[in-house]
Amino acid sequence: MSVSQVLIVGGGFGGLQAARALSSAAVRVTLLDRRNHHLFQPLLYQVATAALNPSDIAVALRRVLRKQENCRVVLGEATSIDKERKLLYLRDGAALAFDFLIVATGATHSYFGHDEWEKDAPGLKTIEDALEIRRRVLLAYEAAEREDDPARRQELLTFVVVGAGPTGVEMAGALAEIARHVLTRDFRRIDPASARVTLIEAGPRVLASYVPKLSEAAAARLRQMGVEVRLGEAVSAIDKSGVTLQSGERIAAHCVLWAAGVAASPLARTLDVPLDRAGRVLVEPDLSVPGAPDLFVIGDLASVKAPDGKLVPGVAQGAIQGGDHAAACIRRTFARPRARPLPVQGQRVTCHHRPRGGGGRDRPAAHRGILRLAALAGGAPDYTHQLPQQAARARAVGLGLPALSARRPIDYRSN
């Protein structure tokens, strides 16, 4: 009897967790990713602001899975899926066969139809993105040090972050931290503390996925750190010399960073199934693809709704729990019917633990001041991330949304 082939596309939080959850299953697992490393994305902004090195938040997939004998890692980029023939096609023309497929390719930047903005306003999704942002930020200070024209110098020292979600808030806070604390004594002709950091958000508040009380506290803390928070203002144009708001106001800036929107991986479109407005797959309650019970979509690529109609947020805990659930469904196929919905239950997301002996004192001020704000209000997702020394020990403690089913949820904690 042949052994079933499980193909997992994407080595992020969800894909890697699914592979590990199948370690004891009587299947052969293939984990495909276009990069050879797993990336701890929540700390990318610290690489972008030179607080961490890339190696601090990335680890080789082969190293993570080296002791899992039923799993192999393949480097390649998926381009399309043939559901009927159960084949995954790669960019180099190769094809991988599967009996079960888990798609966890995540999301990428969305410029809302203005892809030409990308060259002047990079987003933050990969190590390459983070290093490019780091280069632009540090070179802006270097250029300002040599600039004699005061107006041009101020333009070089103006940093604009578009989008006030978790990434935008973190980036703005870290940029302010650099200007007012890290670089204060490193230059002779300029005062880094005079740098202008502007956070632009089209909506009425920052951190819109949080409760209003927490959003207000975050905005107040940002302003206290010296960040100019502009709410209810949309961007109409971006070029190499700055941004233009819909009101007509022009902000001259040498460095513009994008954190305003994401779009689902284009691989979803090849499944020929219903998608939501952001391109995510409208999955069944058990995370399978409609009409294809052996195909699963998890993480940022899956559109999963709670009974109140709200989407499961695109955070690591949702992807990890989805990876565990898809793996459990596959294991259950060989034992008994698996038709069970993804259990989503609880009141909060908790994704951090206190460092031993540190008491949080060595946490960067941007973390202490903004990301710890989850303690100020109940009933809100807590996006607080581990410090660098905790990144390798991250635990998924639960996904804080109403249950999708009335039964007791399975405990999907990582080991």
N, C-alpha and C positions, 0 to 999 in steps of 0.2 A: 504494500500500500504506500503510495507516494505521500510525502510530507507536504502539508499546505504551506504555500508561500505568502508571507505577509510583507507587503511593500509599504514603507513609510516615507513620505516625501516631505522633507523639512526637518532639520535638526535643532529647532528651537525648543522652547519649554515643553510644548505639547508633544511634538514628535519624539524628542528624546525620552520623555516620560513614558510614552506608549511603548517604545522599544524596551525600556527597562522593565516595564510591567509584564512583558511577554517572555521574560527570561526563563521562566519555568514551564512555559507552554510547549506542547509538542508541535512546534511550527518552526519554519526557517524565516528569520527576519532579515530584511534588507532595508537599511536606512540610507536614503539618498539625499544629498544636499549639494548645492553648488559651491559651498565653502566647506573647508575641512575642519571647522571649529564650531563649538557651541558658544554663543555670545550671551552674556548676562546684560541684556539690553537696558534694564533700569539704571545702570551706572554709566551708560554711554556718555551722558552729559559731562561726567567728571573727566573722561578722556578728552572730550572736546574742550574743556577748560584747563587742561594740563594738570589736574589733580591726581590722575591715575594714568598708568601706562596701559596700552592695549592688552598686554599679557596678563594684567591684573583681572581682566573681566572676560577672558576668552580661554577656552581649553579645547584641545583636540578631541574630536568625537571618537576617534579610534582609541584614545587613551581612556575615555570614560567607559567605553564598552569593551575594553580589551579582555575582560574576564568572562564576558557573556558569549559562550561558545555557539549559541544558536543564532548569533547576529553578525552580520557583516556590514561594513560601511562602504558606500560607493560615492565617488565624487562625480557629479554631473548635474546638468540643469534640465529639468522637465519642461516640455513645451506643450504637450497635449495628452489627453487620456481617451482611450477607446474602451468604453464601458462594456460593449458587447463582446469584444474579443479579449478583454481583460489584459490590455497592453498599455504601458506607459512609454511614450516616446521622448527621447532626449534630443538636445540641440545638435549633438554630433551624429544623429541619424540612428543611433542604437535604440533598441526597445527592450523593456523589462516586463516579463510576464508576472502575473500575480493571481492569487486566489482571493486575498483580501487586500484592500488598499485604504490607507489612512493618509489624507491630504492635510498637511499642516504647514503650508507655505506662507502664511501670515499676510501682511499688508505692506504697502509701500507708500511713498509720498503721493499726495493729491494736491494739485495746484488749481483745482476747480476750473479746468479748461484753459489755463494759462501756463502750459508746460515751458514756455519760453522764460518764465521767471526762475526756473531751477538753477540756471547757471549763475545768477546773481543772488539767489537766496537758497542756499543748500539746506536740506532737511537733515534729520538725524536718525538713521536706521541701521547703519553699519559702521564698522571700525573706520573704513575709508571716509565715510561722512564725518566722523568725529575728528579725524586727523586733518581733514580739509578745513573744518571750522576752527580747530586749534591754530592752524597755520594762518588763517585770515585774521583771527583775533590778535595773535602775538605780533604779526607783521604790521598791523594797524598801529600798535604802540610804537614799534620801531620807526615807522614812517613819520609818526607825529613828532618823535624826538628830533628828527632832522628837518622838520618843516618850519619855515620862518613866518609864513602867512597865518595869522591867528584864525581866520575863517576856515582855511583849509585844515588847520590843525584840529579845530573843533569837529569838523566833518570826519576826520580820521578817528577821533575819539568818541564818535556816536555809534552806538550799537542798537539795532532794532530787532526785536523778536516778534514775529507775527504768529499769534495764536497763544491763548492763555490756558491751555490744558496742562496736565502734569508736566509734560516735557518743556513747554514754554515757560512755565513758572520756575521750574528747576534751572533752566538755562539763564533766565533773567536774574534770578537770585545769585547764581554762581558768577555771572559776569560782574554784578555789583560787588560781590565778595572779592573778586580779583582786583578790581579797581581801587577799592577802599581799604583793603587789608594786605593783599599779597604783594602787589607791585609798588607800594607807596614809597619805598626807598631805593628802587632799582633804576630810576632815571634821574638825569640832571637838569634837563631843559623843560620837561613837562611835569605836571602834577597828575598822576594817574587817577587820583580821586576826583578830578574834574570831569572824568568820562561820563557821558550821558547814556544811560541804559533805558530804552523805551520798550514797553510791552504793549502790543496792540491787539485788541480782542473785539471782534465784531458783535459778540453777544453782550448781554447786560452785566455779566460778572465773570470773574476768573474761576477756574475749576468748576465748570458748570455741572459736572457729574456729582459734585459734593452737595451737601445741604447748604442753604444760603448762609447760615451762621459761620460755617467753616470757610466758605468763599470770601466772606467779608473779612474774616480774620487774616486769611492769606493775603488779600489785597492790602490790608493795613500794614502787615509785616513787610511786604515788598516795598511799599512807600517809605517805611521806616529805614529800610536798607538803602534807599536812594533810587529806587526804580520808579520811573514815570509810567504809571498805569493808565492806559487810554482804553476805556470801555465804550461799546456801542459805536465803534468806528471801524469801517471796513477799508481794506486796501484796494485801490483801483489800478495801480501800476507799480512795478518794481524794475529798476535798472541798476547799473553798476554804481550810480552815484546817490541812490537812496530810494525812498518810497513816496508814492502819492496816495493820499487818502481820498475817499469818495467825496468828502467835503471840499476837495480842491487843495487842501493843505499839503505842502511839500516838506518832507523831513530829509535833509541831506545827511547821508550816512555812508560810510565806507564799507561797513559790515552789516548785512541783513541776513537773519536766520529764519528759517521757515519751520513752524510747528503748528500749523493751522488745520491740516487735514490729512487723512490717509485714505487709500483706496485698496481694495482687496487684490490679491495676486491675480494676474490675468489667467492663470491656470484654471480658475473656477469657470471661466466662460467656455472652456472646452468640454465641460461635463454635460452641457446642453440640458440644464435644469433651471428652475426658477431662481433668480437672484434678487437681492434687495437693491435699493438705490446706490449703495456703496459697493455693489458687486459681490457681496457675500452670499454664500449658498444658504437657501432656506431649507435647513436640514429637518429631518424627522426628530421626534422627541429623544430617540436613542442616538442621535448624531449621524445617522446613516443618510445617504443621499436618496431622495424620493425615487422609488422604482428600482433601486440598486442596494439591497440590504447588506451587501458585502463591501460597500464603499462608504467610508466615513470621512467627514470633514470636521476639523476641530480648530480651536484657537481663533485668531483674528479673522480667519476665512469663513467661519461659520456664523450664521445669524440665528442665535438662540434667544428666545423670548421667555421671560417669566410670566406668570399668570396676570400680573398687572400691566403687561404689554411692554415693559422696559427690556432692553437688550442686555444680555450678560456682557459686562464690560470687557474690553480688550486688554486684560491684564494677565500677568503670568499665572495667577492662581486659576483663572478660568481655563487657560490652555492646559495646565497640568492636570486639572480635574477631568477635562475632556479627554486627554490622552489616556488617563487611567480607565475612564469609562469605556472608550472604544476598545481598549485592550481586553477589558473584562467581557465585553460583548463577544469578542472573537473567541476567547477562552470558553465562554459559555456555549458557543455553537457546538462544541464537541461533547457537551454534557447534557444540556437541556435547552429548550427555547429561550431566546435571549431578549424578547421584546420588553425591554424596560427603558423608561425615559431617563435622561441624565438627571441625577438628583442635585438640586440646587437649593440650598436651605441655609438659614441663619440670619443674623442681623448685621454682621460686619465682615469685612475682609481683613484678616490680620496676616501680615507677611513679613514680620520682623521680630527679632528677639534682642534683648539687651546684651551688649558685649560683656564678657566676664571681667568684672573688676573695673570696667571703664566708666560705667554710669552714664555713658553718652557724652562724656566731656571731650573726647577726642573726635567727636563727630564734627564735620565742617559746619560753620555757622549757618550756611544756607540750609543744611539739614535741620539743625537745631531750631532755626527760626520758622521755617516754612513747612517742611515735611512732617514735623512733629505735631502740626496743628490738628491732626486727626483726634488728638486727645481732647480737643475743645468742644466737640459736638458728637453726639451719638447718632447711630443709624446711618453713617456715611461710610463709603468705602475708604479704607486706609491704604494709601499708596506708598507709605513709608517703606524705604528699601533698606537692605542690609548695608552696613558699613563694608568697606573692601574686605576686611578680614572675615566677614561673615558670608561673603558672596558664595563661597564654595559649600556652605552649609545651609543654604536656603531651604526652608521647609514650607510646604503648602499646608495651611491650617484649615482652610475652608473657603467657600465662595459665598459671600454675603448677599444673597438675594432670596426672595421667597421661593418655596419649593415648587418644582414643576410636577411633582407627584405627591400624593398624600402619604406614601409609605415612608418608613424610616430610611434616611439616606445611607448609602454605603460610605464607609470611611476611606477616602482616597488619599491619605497622606503618603508623601514620598518617604522612602526609607533612607 
